[in-house]
Amino acid sequence: METTHSWLMKNGYEDIANLIDEIMKEWKLQGKKTRRNWWEKLCGDKNGNPTKVGKQEIPVLRAAQIRQGLPISKNALCRNEDEKPPEIMANTRWNKM
C-alpha cells in the first residue's frame, strides 16, 4: 500500500510532503496524537478551495480530487498529466462489528 507521503514524493510534490511533515512534527512536539486522512485534506473544502490545518494552508491536488471521486476544481494542482493517484484501500481499523 502506497502512503500519501511516498506518492507525493514520487510525483513531484516534495514541497507538499514536507509541509505535511512539518504539521505532524508540530503535533508531536505538542504531544498530540492527531491523525488525518491527508487525501481528504488535499481535496480542499466542499468548493474545492484549499483547507487549513492549524496555520498551514493545504494546497488542492487534482489527483486527490480524482481519487476521492470529486469534481476537479479550477485551482487544483497537477504537476504531471500522467500522474495516477493510488487506489483507495479498504481500512478495517474503525469498522464497527
A tleap script that builds the chain and sets N, CA, C and O, in Angstrom:
source leaprc.protein.ff14SB
mol = sequence {
  NMET GLU THR THR HIE SER TRP LEU MET LYS
  ASN GLY TYR GLU ASP ILE ALA ASN LEU ILE
  ASP GLU ILE MET LYS GLU TRP LYS LEU GLN
  GLY LYS LYS THR ARG ARG ASN TRP TRP GLU
  LYS LEU CYS GLY ASP LYS ASN GLY ASN PRO
  THR LYS VAL GLY LYS GLN GLU ILE PRO VAL
  LEU ARG ALA ALA GLN ILE ARG GLN GLY LEU
  PRO ILE SER LYS ASN ALA LEU CYS ARG ASN
  GLU ASP GLU LYS PRO PRO GLU ILE MET ALA
  ASN THR ARG TRP ASN LYS CMET
}
set mol.1.N position { 0.843 -1.174 0.000 }
set mol.1.CA position { 0.000 0.000 0.000 }
set mol.1.C position { 0.895 1.246 0.000 }
set mol.1.O position { 1.786 1.375 0.840 }
set mol.2.N position { 0.661 2.132 -0.917 }
set mol.2.CA position { 1.442 3.355 -1.027 }
set mol.2.C position { 0.892 4.428 -0.097 }
set mol.2.O position { -0.313 4.676 -0.060 }
set mol.3.N position { 1.783 5.058 0.649 }
set mol.3.CA position { 1.355 6.116 1.559 }
set mol.3.C position { 1.184 7.422 0.792 }
set mol.3.O position { 1.701 7.586 -0.313 }
set mol.4.N position { 0.459 8.333 1.395 }
set mol.4.CA position { 0.304 9.665 0.807 }
set mol.4.C position { 1.670 10.308 0.629 }
set mol.4.O position { 1.963 10.882 -0.419 }
set mol.5.N position { 2.501 10.211 1.656 }
set mol.5.CA position { 3.830 10.818 1.624 }
set mol.5.C position { 4.663 10.265 0.470 }
set mol.5.O position { 5.269 11.035 -0.275 }
set mol.6.N position { 4.699 8.947 0.312 }
set mol.6.CA position { 5.512 8.363 -0.760 }
set mol.6.C position { 4.971 8.743 -2.131 }
set mol.6.O position { 5.750 8.981 -3.054 }
set mol.7.N position { 3.645 8.806 -2.283 }
set mol.7.CA position { 3.071 9.213 -3.569 }
set mol.7.C position { 3.449 10.655 -3.882 }
set mol.7.O position { 3.832 10.963 -5.010 }
set mol.8.N position { 3.346 11.537 -2.897 }
set mol.8.CA position { 3.703 12.935 -3.106 }
set mol.8.C position { 5.169 13.067 -3.524 }
set mol.8.O position { 5.481 13.798 -4.464 }
set mol.9.N position { 6.059 12.371 -2.840 }
set mol.9.CA position { 7.489 12.443 -3.150 }
set mol.9.C position { 7.778 11.899 -4.553 }
set mol.9.O position { 8.598 12.458 -5.282 }
set mol.10.N position { 7.118 10.833 -4.919 }
set mol.10.CA position { 7.351 10.179 -6.215 }
set mol.10.C position { 6.814 11.002 -7.383 }
set mol.10.O position { 7.294 10.870 -8.509 }
set mol.11.N position { 5.822 11.849 -7.121 }
set mol.11.CA position { 5.147 12.564 -8.201 }
set mol.11.C position { 5.428 14.067 -8.250 }
set mol.11.O position { 4.674 14.821 -8.865 }
set mol.12.N position { 6.501 14.495 -7.611 }
set mol.12.CA position { 6.919 15.887 -7.733 }
set mol.12.C position { 6.269 16.865 -6.785 }
set mol.12.O position { 6.276 18.069 -7.038 }
set mol.13.N position { 5.711 16.372 -5.705 }
set mol.13.CA position { 5.069 17.232 -4.712 }
set mol.13.C position { 5.846 17.204 -3.398 }
set mol.13.O position { 5.252 17.149 -2.321 }
set mol.14.N position { 7.174 17.241 -3.491 }
set mol.14.CA position { 8.022 17.185 -2.301 }
set mol.14.C position { 7.690 18.311 -1.334 }
set mol.14.O position { 7.709 18.117 -0.119 }
set mol.15.N position { 7.385 19.488 -1.872 }
set mol.15.CA position { 7.060 20.631 -1.017 }
set mol.15.C position { 5.813 20.371 -0.174 }
set mol.15.O position { 5.749 20.782 0.985 }
set mol.16.N position { 4.842 19.703 -0.742 }
set mol.16.CA position { 3.609 19.414 -0.002 }
set mol.16.C position { 3.860 18.294 1.010 }
set mol.16.O position { 3.333 18.335 2.122 }
set mol.17.N position { 4.660 17.294 0.630 }
set mol.17.CA position { 5.029 16.240 1.578 }
set mol.17.C position { 5.767 16.851 2.766 }
set mol.17.O position { 5.525 16.469 3.911 }
set mol.18.N position { 6.662 17.795 2.499 }
set mol.18.CA position { 7.405 18.454 3.575 }
set mol.18.C position { 6.485 19.299 4.446 }
set mol.18.O position { 6.677 19.361 5.660 }
set mol.19.N position { 5.494 19.947 3.851 }
set mol.19.CA position { 4.519 20.728 4.604 }
set mol.19.C position { 3.762 19.822 5.580 }
set mol.19.O position { 3.590 20.166 6.749 }
set mol.20.N position { 3.314 18.671 5.095 }
set mol.20.CA position { 2.606 17.709 5.946 }
set mol.20.C position { 3.530 17.216 7.058 }
set mol.20.O position { 3.109 17.097 8.209 }
set mol.21.N position { 4.793 16.928 6.717 }
set mol.21.CA position { 5.767 16.507 7.730 }
set mol.21.C position { 5.907 17.558 8.828 }
set mol.21.O position { 5.958 17.225 10.012 }
set mol.22.N position { 5.969 18.827 8.426 }
set mol.22.CA position { 6.109 19.912 9.403 }
set mol.22.C position { 4.889 19.994 10.322 }
set mol.22.O position { 5.034 20.202 11.526 }
set mol.23.N position { 3.710 19.835 9.768 }
set mol.23.CA position { 2.482 19.844 10.576 }
set mol.23.C position { 2.524 18.713 11.593 }
set mol.23.O position { 2.212 18.909 12.768 }
set mol.24.N position { 2.915 17.521 11.129 }
set mol.24.CA position { 2.949 16.360 12.017 }
set mol.24.C position { 4.038 16.486 13.081 }
set mol.24.O position { 3.855 16.019 14.205 }
set mol.25.N position { 5.167 17.108 12.744 }
set mol.25.CA position { 6.221 17.355 13.739 }
set mol.25.C position { 5.719 18.300 14.824 }
set mol.25.O position { 5.986 18.100 16.009 }
set mol.26.N position { 4.993 19.327 14.408 }
set mol.26.CA position { 4.431 20.278 15.366 }
set mol.26.C position { 3.473 19.572 16.323 }
set mol.26.O position { 3.503 19.809 17.531 }
set mol.27.N position { 2.620 18.700 15.774 }
set mol.27.CA position { 1.706 17.945 16.626 }
set mol.27.C position { 2.475 17.113 17.638 }
set mol.27.O position { 2.121 17.063 18.816 }
set mol.28.N position { 3.533 16.458 17.165 }
set mol.28.CA position { 4.330 15.601 18.049 }
set mol.28.C position { 4.952 16.431 19.166 }
set mol.28.O position { 4.942 16.014 20.325 }
set mol.29.N position { 5.495 17.603 18.830 }
set mol.29.CA position { 6.079 18.488 19.843 }
set mol.29.C position { 5.046 18.937 20.867 }
set mol.29.O position { 5.369 19.154 22.035 }
set mol.30.N position { 3.803 19.073 20.421 }
set mol.30.CA position { 2.714 19.483 21.309 }
set mol.30.C position { 2.132 18.300 22.085 }
set mol.30.O position { 1.244 18.477 22.919 }
set mol.31.N position { 2.632 17.097 21.808 }
set mol.31.CA position { 2.130 15.909 22.494 }
set mol.31.C position { 0.821 15.386 21.941 }
set mol.31.O position { 0.160 14.557 22.567 }
set mol.32.N position { 0.445 15.870 20.764 }
set mol.32.CA position { -0.811 15.441 20.137 }
set mol.32.C position { -0.588 14.143 19.361 }
set mol.32.O position { 0.488 13.908 18.811 }
set mol.33.N position { -1.606 13.323 19.330 }
set mol.33.CA position { -1.569 12.082 18.545 }
set mol.33.C position { -2.596 12.158 17.418 }
set mol.33.O position { -3.190 11.155 17.022 }
set mol.34.N position { -2.787 13.377 16.914 }
set mol.34.CA position { -3.766 13.639 15.873 }
set mol.34.C position { -3.440 12.842 14.620 }
set mol.34.O position { -2.276 12.675 14.257 }
set mol.35.N position { -4.479 12.358 13.972 }
set mol.35.CA position { -4.334 11.653 12.697 }
set mol.35.C position { -5.241 12.346 11.686 }
set mol.35.O position { -6.297 12.867 12.042 }
set mol.36.N position { -4.822 12.346 10.426 }
set mol.36.CA position { -5.610 12.955 9.350 }
set mol.36.C position { -5.596 12.032 8.143 }
set mol.36.O position { -4.637 11.296 7.911 }
set mol.37.N position { -6.671 12.087 7.389 }
set mol.37.CA position { -6.669 11.489 6.070 }
set mol.37.C position { -6.193 12.604 5.145 }
set mol.37.O position { -6.975 13.469 4.749 }
set mol.38.N position { -4.912 12.580 4.806 }
set mol.38.CA position { -4.337 13.673 4.024 }
set mol.38.C position { -4.929 13.746 2.637 }
set mol.38.O position { -4.979 14.833 2.062 }
set mol.39.N position { -5.383 12.631 2.069 }
set mol.39.CA position { -6.030 12.685 0.749 }
set mol.39.C position { -7.278 13.550 0.810 }
set mol.39.O position { -7.559 14.301 -0.125 }
set mol.40.N position { -8.028 13.454 1.898 }
set mol.40.CA position { -9.223 14.301 2.043 }
set mol.40.C position { -8.836 15.766 2.166 }
set mol.40.O position { -9.486 16.626 1.572 }
set mol.41.N position { -7.796 16.060 2.920 }
set mol.41.CA position { -7.340 17.446 3.062 }
set mol.41.C position { -6.840 17.993 1.725 }
set mol.41.O position { -7.045 19.168 1.422 }
set mol.42.N position { -6.188 17.149 0.925 }
set mol.42.CA position { -5.648 17.575 -0.364 }
set mol.42.C position { -6.739 17.797 -1.413 }
set mol.42.O position { -6.458 18.304 -2.498 }
set mol.43.N position { -7.980 17.420 -1.096 }
set mol.43.CA position { -9.121 17.674 -1.994 }
set mol.43.C position { -9.655 19.085 -1.840 }
set mol.43.O position { -10.346 19.593 -2.723 }
set mol.44.N position { -9.338 19.714 -0.725 }
set mol.44.CA position { -9.884 21.033 -0.458 }
set mol.44.C position { -11.219 20.944 0.261 }
set mol.44.O position { -11.648 19.867 0.677 }
set mol.45.N position { -11.866 22.087 0.400 }
set mol.45.CA position { -13.170 22.118 1.063 }
set mol.45.C position { -14.265 21.709 0.076 }
set mol.45.O position { -13.973 21.240 -1.024 }
set mol.46.N position { -15.514 21.886 0.473 }
set mol.46.CA position { -16.621 21.445 -0.380 }
set mol.46.C position { -16.680 22.197 -1.705 }
set mol.46.O position { -17.315 21.733 -2.652 }
set mol.47.N position { -16.022 23.357 -1.779 }
set mol.47.CA position { -15.974 24.126 -3.022 }
set mol.47.C position { -14.654 23.977 -3.768 }
set mol.47.O position { -14.418 24.659 -4.765 }
set mol.48.N position { -13.787 23.075 -3.280 }
set mol.48.CA position { -12.506 22.860 -3.938 }
set mol.48.C position { -11.439 23.884 -3.586 }
set mol.48.O position { -10.411 23.970 -4.258 }
set mol.49.N position { -11.679 24.660 -2.534 }
set mol.49.CA position { -10.699 25.642 -2.081 }
set mol.49.C position { -9.746 24.999 -1.086 }
set mol.49.O position { -10.119 24.043 -0.407 }
set mol.50.N position { -8.514 25.511 -0.986 }
set mol.50.CA position { -7.575 24.955 -0.013 }
set mol.50.C position { -8.143 25.016 1.405 }
set mol.50.O position { -8.888 25.932 1.752 }
set mol.51.N position { -7.776 24.027 2.210 }
set mol.51.CA position { -8.178 23.998 3.608 }
set mol.51.C position { -6.965 24.341 4.467 }
set mol.51.O position { -5.832 24.365 3.987 }
set mol.52.N position { -7.223 24.601 5.725 }
set mol.52.CA position { -6.136 24.880 6.664 }
set mol.52.C position { -6.085 23.783 7.707 }
set mol.52.O position { -7.108 23.276 8.166 }
set mol.53.N position { -4.874 23.438 8.063 }
set mol.53.CA position { -4.628 22.564 9.205 }
set mol.53.C position { -3.721 23.387 10.108 }
set mol.53.O position { -2.567 23.660 9.779 }
set mol.54.N position { -4.263 23.770 11.238 }
set mol.54.CA position { -3.544 24.714 12.084 }
set mol.54.C position { -3.429 26.034 11.341 }
set mol.54.O position { -4.432 26.594 10.900 }
set mol.55.N position { -2.209 26.529 11.202 }
set mol.55.CA position { -1.970 27.783 10.487 }
set mol.55.C position { -1.532 27.546 9.046 }
set mol.55.O position { -1.332 28.498 8.292 }
set mol.56.N position { -1.383 26.289 8.664 }
set mol.56.CA position { -0.871 25.951 7.331 }
set mol.56.C position { -2.007 25.725 6.325 }
set mol.56.O position { -2.972 25.014 6.607 }
set mol.57.N position { -1.873 26.333 5.169 }
set mol.57.CA position { -2.838 26.106 4.094 }
set mol.57.C position { -2.388 24.894 3.284 }
set mol.57.O position { -1.236 24.810 2.858 }
set mol.58.N position { -3.307 23.965 3.081 }
set mol.58.CA position { -3.020 22.738 2.338 }
set mol.58.C position { -3.484 22.936 0.900 }
set mol.58.O position { -4.668 23.175 0.663 }
set mol.59.N position { -2.565 22.839 -0.067 }
set mol.59.CA position { -2.956 23.002 -1.472 }
set mol.59.C position { -3.913 21.903 -1.928 }
set mol.59.O position { -3.955 20.818 -1.348 }
set mol.60.N position { -4.666 22.197 -2.959 }
set mol.60.CA position { -5.603 21.240 -3.549 }
set mol.60.C position { -4.896 20.523 -4.700 }
set mol.60.O position { -4.271 21.161 -5.547 }
set mol.61.N position { -4.999 19.200 -4.724 }
set mol.61.CA position { -4.398 18.411 -5.797 }
set mol.61.C position { -5.474 17.762 -6.660 }
set mol.61.O position { -6.436 17.188 -6.149 }
set mol.62.N position { -5.299 17.862 -7.953 }
set mol.62.CA position { -6.221 17.221 -8.889 }
set mol.62.C position { -6.293 15.717 -8.632 }
set mol.62.O position { -7.375 15.130 -8.641 }
set mol.63.N position { -5.132 15.099 -8.404 }
set mol.63.CA position { -5.098 13.649 -8.176 }
set mol.63.C position { -5.912 13.261 -6.947 }
set mol.63.O position { -6.566 12.219 -6.940 }
set mol.64.N position { -5.876 14.090 -5.914 }
set mol.64.CA position { -6.651 13.801 -4.703 }
set mol.64.C position { -8.147 13.882 -4.994 }
set mol.64.O position { -8.922 13.047 -4.527 }
set mol.65.N position { -8.550 14.889 -5.766 }
set mol.65.CA position { -9.971 15.019 -6.103 }
set mol.65.C position { -10.434 13.843 -6.961 }
set mol.65.O position { -11.538 13.332 -6.772 }
set mol.66.N position { -9.601 13.416 -7.894 }
set mol.66.CA position { -9.935 12.244 -8.711 }
set mol.66.C position { -10.059 11.019 -7.826 }
set mol.66.O position { -11.019 10.257 -7.940 }
set mol.67.N position { -9.092 10.830 -6.948 }
set mol.67.CA position { -9.077 9.659 -6.056 }
set mol.67.C position { -10.331 9.593 -5.198 }
set mol.67.O position { -10.875 8.513 -4.968 }
set mol.68.N position { -10.787 10.737 -4.728 }
set mol.68.CA position { -11.955 10.777 -3.849 }
set mol.68.C position { -13.272 10.863 -4.629 }
set mol.68.O position { -14.344 10.899 -4.024 }
set mol.69.N position { -13.204 10.896 -5.954 }
set mol.69.CA position { -14.411 10.947 -6.769 }
set mol.69.C position { -15.096 12.301 -6.764 }
set mol.69.O position { -16.313 12.383 -6.927 }
set mol.70.N position { -14.324 13.359 -6.578 }
set mol.70.CA position { -14.880 14.716 -6.527 }
set mol.70.C position { -14.624 15.449 -7.837 }
set mol.70.O position { -13.714 15.090 -8.584 }
set mol.71.N position { -15.420 16.469 -8.115 }
set mol.71.CA position { -15.149 17.270 -9.314 }
set mol.71.C position { -13.808 17.983 -9.169 }
set mol.71.O position { -13.407 18.356 -8.066 }
set mol.72.N position { -13.125 18.165 -10.285 }
set mol.72.CA position { -11.826 18.831 -10.275 }
set mol.72.C position { -12.047 20.336 -10.280 }
set mol.72.O position { -12.720 20.876 -11.158 }
set mol.73.N position { -11.472 21.004 -9.290 }
set mol.73.CA position { -11.630 22.453 -9.192 }
set mol.73.C position { -10.593 23.174 -10.050 }
set mol.73.O position { -9.557 22.607 -10.398 }
set mol.74.N position { -10.884 24.427 -10.386 }
set mol.74.CA position { -10.006 25.221 -11.248 }
set mol.74.C position { -8.626 25.410 -10.645 }
set mol.74.O position { -7.635 25.480 -11.372 }
set mol.75.N position { -8.548 25.493 -9.325 }
set mol.75.CA position { -7.286 25.772 -8.663 }
set mol.75.C position { -6.499 24.520 -8.266 }
set mol.75.O position { -5.475 24.626 -7.591 }
set mol.76.N position { -6.962 23.344 -8.675 }
set mol.76.CA position { -6.278 22.104 -8.311 }
set mol.76.C position { -4.940 21.989 -9.034 }
set mol.76.O position { -4.850 22.188 -10.246 }
set mol.77.N position { -3.908 21.665 -8.265 }
set mol.77.CA position { -2.570 21.500 -8.832 }
set mol.77.C position { -2.423 20.166 -9.540 }
set mol.77.O position { -2.939 19.142 -9.091 }
set mol.78.N position { -1.718 20.199 -10.643 }
set mol.78.CA position { -1.353 18.981 -11.356 }
set mol.78.C position { 0.014 19.232 -11.974 }
set mol.78.O position { 0.150 20.062 -12.873 }
set mol.79.N position { 1.017 18.521 -11.498 }
set mol.79.CA position { 2.380 18.730 -11.986 }
set mol.79.C position { 2.796 17.712 -13.036 }
set mol.79.O position { 3.878 17.810 -13.615 }
set mol.80.N position { 1.930 16.734 -13.279 }
set mol.80.CA position { 2.225 15.720 -14.283 }
set mol.80.C position { 0.898 15.164 -14.798 }
set mol.80.O position { 0.168 14.504 -14.059 }
set mol.81.N position { 0.598 15.428 -16.035 }
set mol.81.CA position { -0.687 14.987 -16.606 }
set mol.81.C position { -0.875 13.472 -16.560 }
set mol.81.O position { -2.004 12.989 -16.638 }
set mol.82.N position { 0.222 12.716 -16.434 }
set mol.82.CA position { 0.143 11.250 -16.415 }
set mol.82.C position { 0.066 10.672 -15.008 }
set mol.82.O position { 0.005 9.453 -14.848 }
set mol.83.N position { 0.067 11.533 -13.975 }
set mol.83.CA position { 0.053 11.007 -12.613 }
set mol.83.C position { -1.255 10.279 -12.329 }
set mol.83.O position { -2.329 10.695 -12.765 }
set mol.84.N position { -1.137 9.199 -11.596 }
set mol.84.CA position { -2.293 8.388 -11.223 }
set mol.84.C position { -2.322 8.274 -9.707 }
set mol.84.O position { -1.350 7.822 -9.102 }
set mol.85.N position { -3.415 8.676 -9.092 }
set mol.85.CA position { -3.495 8.534 -7.631 }
set mol.85.C position { -3.614 7.065 -7.256 }
set mol.85.O position { -4.154 6.267 -8.022 }
set mol.86.N position { -3.114 6.705 -6.080 }
set mol.86.CA position { -3.273 5.312 -5.647 }
set mol.86.C position { -4.740 5.008 -5.372 }
set mol.86.O position { -5.530 5.899 -5.059 }
set mol.87.N position { -5.081 3.748 -5.493 }
set mol.87.CA position { -6.456 3.347 -5.214 }
set mol.87.C position { -6.746 3.472 -3.729 }
set mol.87.O position { -5.841 3.400 -2.897 }
set mol.88.N position { -8.002 3.660 -3.412 }
set mol.88.CA position { -8.420 3.707 -2.009 }
set mol.88.C position { -8.434 2.266 -1.499 }
set mol.88.O position { -9.091 1.390 -2.063 }
set mol.89.N position { -7.694 2.054 -0.425 }
set mol.89.CA position { -7.617 0.719 0.162 }
set mol.89.C position { -8.642 0.607 1.283 }
set mol.89.O position { -8.874 1.560 2.027 }
set mol.90.N position { -9.243 -0.553 1.390 }
set mol.90.CA position { -10.194 -0.790 2.470 }
set mol.90.C position { -9.449 -0.741 3.795 }
set mol.90.O position { -8.369 -1.317 3.927 }
set mol.91.N position { -10.021 -0.060 4.769 }
set mol.91.CA position { -9.418 0.056 6.081 }
set mol.91.C position { -10.416 -0.444 7.099 }
set mol.91.O position { -11.521 0.086 7.211 }
set mol.92.N position { -10.030 -1.459 7.834 }
set mol.92.CA position { -10.938 -2.027 8.818 }
set mol.92.C position { -10.674 -1.492 10.221 }
set mol.92.O position { -11.297 -1.937 11.185 }
set mol.93.N position { -9.759 -0.547 10.335 }
set mol.93.CA position { -9.362 -0.043 11.652 }
set mol.93.C position { -10.546 0.457 12.476 }
set mol.93.O position { -10.633 0.159 13.668 }
set mol.94.N position { -11.451 1.206 11.867 }
set mol.94.CA position { -12.543 1.791 12.631 }
set mol.94.C position { -13.907 1.158 12.296 }
set mol.94.O position { -14.946 1.719 12.643 }
set mol.95.N position { -13.910 0.017 11.637 }
set mol.95.CA position { -15.177 -0.650 11.338 }
set mol.95.C position { -15.857 -1.082 12.627 }
set mol.95.O position { -15.202 -1.527 13.570 }
set mol.96.N position { -17.168 -0.946 12.656 }
set mol.96.CA position { -17.929 -1.405 13.802 }
set mol.96.C position { -18.343 -2.845 13.561 }
set mol.96.O position { -18.645 -3.233 12.432 }
set mol.97.N position { -18.356 -3.617 14.601 }
set mol.97.CA position { -18.736 -5.028 14.482 }
set mol.97.C position { -20.207 -5.213 14.683 }
set mol.97.O position { -20.702 -6.338 14.617 }
savepdb mol mol.pdb
quit
